[in-house]
Amino acid sequence: MAPLVRRTWAPVGQTPIVYQRTRSRERVSMIAALTVSPGRRKLGLYFCLLPNENVVTGVVLRFVRQLRRHLGAPLVVVWDRLNVHRCAWGKLQSRSQSIHAVFLPPYAPELNPVELFWSYLKMNPLANWPAVDADQLRRRAQRHAQQIADDQGLLRSFLKATPLPLRLK
């Protein structure tokens, strides 16, 4: 539950102090997808927060299936080479004709716009903020992730910062 500590401002002569809960094994995992509409005009951010859980194959499968039902169109999923993603793709491939996968090269987080979302979330709204428990962290992460999802300009910046050959209108 230790916060990511960044440089901050304080009155002259007063050292900023961040109090935190120590020795906690609580955590919040998150899975997310950045979507581009077929007309390439609108971006979407979909995410799922998992307090005190790991992102395992079953979670990835449920997330992709819910995303497919919500969007109602064939999906092209661009994944990094995380073992969970490869395992989930193996199971999805045999069951769904409307989901196609493209894998990014290994060790290429600069190509993944969702990595930029993670970085922004951790380095801006969640930085220097110590959570008391996993539920409090989940609520705050949910609120800020939803604000990010509602900001088309910010979502576009995540996609434009990658060298992916997508052109947005």
C-alpha positions in Angstrom: 0.0 0.0 0.0 3.0 2.2 -0.2 2.4 5.2 -2.5 4.6 6.1 -5.4 6.4 9.1 -4.0 7.2 11.9 -6.4 8.7 15.3 -5.9 6.2 17.7 -4.4 5.9 21.3 -3.1 5.9 22.4 0.5 6.3 25.7 2.3 9.9 26.8 2.8 11.4 25.0 5.8 8.7 22.4 6.1 9.6 18.9 4.8 6.5 17.2 3.4 5.6 14.0 5.2 3.6 11.1 3.7 2.2 8.7 6.3 1.6 5.2 5.1 0.4 1.9 6.3 3.4 -0.6 6.4 3.7 -4.3 6.0 0.4 -4.6 4.1 0.1 -7.2 1.4 -3.1 -5.7 0.0 -3.1 -4.6 -3.6 -5.3 -3.7 -6.5 -4.7 -5.3 -9.9 -6.2 -3.8 -13.0 -6.8 -4.9 -16.6 -7.6 -2.4 -19.3 -8.2 -1.9 -23.0 -7.9 1.2 -25.2 -10.4 0.9 -28.1 -10.5 2.7 -31.4 -14.0 3.0 -33.1 -14.3 1.6 -36.6 -14.5 5.2 -38.0 -11.4 6.1 -36.0 -13.1 9.1 -34.5 -13.7 8.0 -30.9 -11.4 6.2 -28.4 -12.6 4.3 -25.4 -11.0 3.1 -22.2 -12.4 0.0 -20.5 -11.0 -1.4 -17.3 -11.6 -3.8 -14.5 -10.2 -3.4 -11.0 -9.4 -6.5 -8.9 -8.8 -5.9 -5.2 -6.4 -8.5 -3.7 -6.5 -10.6 -6.9 -4.0 -11.4 -9.6 -4.8 -11.0 -13.3 -5.0 -14.7 -14.4 -6.2 -16.3 -17.6 -9.8 -16.6 -16.5 -9.9 -12.9 -15.7 -8.5 -12.0 -19.1 -11.0 -14.3 -20.8 -14.0 -12.7 -19.0 -12.7 -9.2 -19.7 -12.3 -9.8 -23.4 -15.7 -11.6 -23.7 -17.4 -8.7 -21.9 -15.6 -6.2 -24.1 -16.7 -8.1 -27.2 -20.4 -8.2 -26.0 -20.3 -4.5 -25.1 -18.8 -3.3 -28.4 -20.8 -5.7 -30.5 -18.3 -5.9 -33.4 -15.4 -8.1 -34.4 -12.3 -7.2 -32.3 -8.7 -7.0 -33.2 -6.8 -7.2 -29.9 -3.3 -5.9 -29.7 -1.5 -7.6 -26.8 1.9 -7.6 -25.3 3.5 -11.0 -24.8 2.5 -11.5 -21.2 2.1 -15.2 -20.5 -1.5 -14.6 -19.4 -2.3 -12.9 -22.7 -0.8 -15.7 -24.8 -2.6 -18.4 -22.7 -6.0 -16.5 -23.0 -5.5 -16.1 -26.8 -5.0 -19.9 -27.1 -8.3 -20.5 -25.4 -10.1 -17.7 -27.3 -8.8 -18.7 -30.6 -10.6 -22.1 -30.6 -14.0 -20.6 -29.5 -14.4 -17.2 -31.2 -14.2 -16.3 -34.9 -14.9 -12.6 -34.2 -11.7 -11.9 -32.1 -8.3 -11.7 -33.7 -5.0 -11.0 -32.0 -1.9 -9.2 -32.9 1.1 -9.5 -30.5 3.5 -6.7 -29.9 7.2 -7.6 -30.1 8.7 -8.8 -26.8 9.9 -6.1 -24.3 8.3 -3.2 -26.2 6.2 -1.2 -23.7 6.7 1.9 -25.8 4.4 0.4 -28.4 1.6 -0.2 -25.9 -0.7 2.8 -25.3 -2.2 1.1 -22.2 1.2 1.2 -20.6 1.1 5.0 -21.0 -2.3 5.0 -19.2 -0.9 3.0 -16.3 2.0 5.4 -16.1 -0.2 8.4 -16.1 -2.6 7.0 -13.5 0.3 6.1 -11.1 2.4 9.2 -11.7 -0.3 11.8 -11.5 -3.6 11.2 -9.6 -2.3 8.4 -7.4 1.2 9.7 -6.7 2.0 10.7 -3.1 -1.3 9.4 -1.9 -1.1 6.6 0.7 -4.1 4.3 0.8 -5.4 2.9 4.0 -6.7 -0.3 2.5 -7.2 -2.0 -0.9 -10.9 -0.8 -1.1 -9.9 2.8 -0.7 -7.2 2.4 -3.4 -9.8 0.7 -5.6 -12.3 3.5 -5.2 -9.7 6.3 -5.9 -8.2 4.4 -8.9 -11.8 3.8 -10.3 -12.7 7.5 -10.0 -9.5 8.7 -11.7 -9.5 6.0 -14.4 -13.1 7.0 -15.2 -12.0 10.6 -15.5 -9.2 9.6 -17.9 -11.7 7.5 -19.9 -13.9 10.5 -20.3 -11.0 12.7 -21.7 -10.7 12.1 -25.4 -7.7 14.4 -25.7 -5.8 12.4 -23.1 -6.7 9.1 -24.6 -5.5 10.4 -28.0 -2.2 11.4 -26.5 -1.6 7.9 -25.2 -2.2 6.5 -28.7 -0.2 9.2 -30.5 2.8 8.8 -28.2 3.3 5.2 -29.6 4.8 4.6 -33.0 1.8 2.4 -34.0 0.6 3.1 -37.5 -2.9 4.1 -36.5 -4.3 7.3 -38.0 -7.1 9.0 -36.0 -9.6 11.4 -37.6 
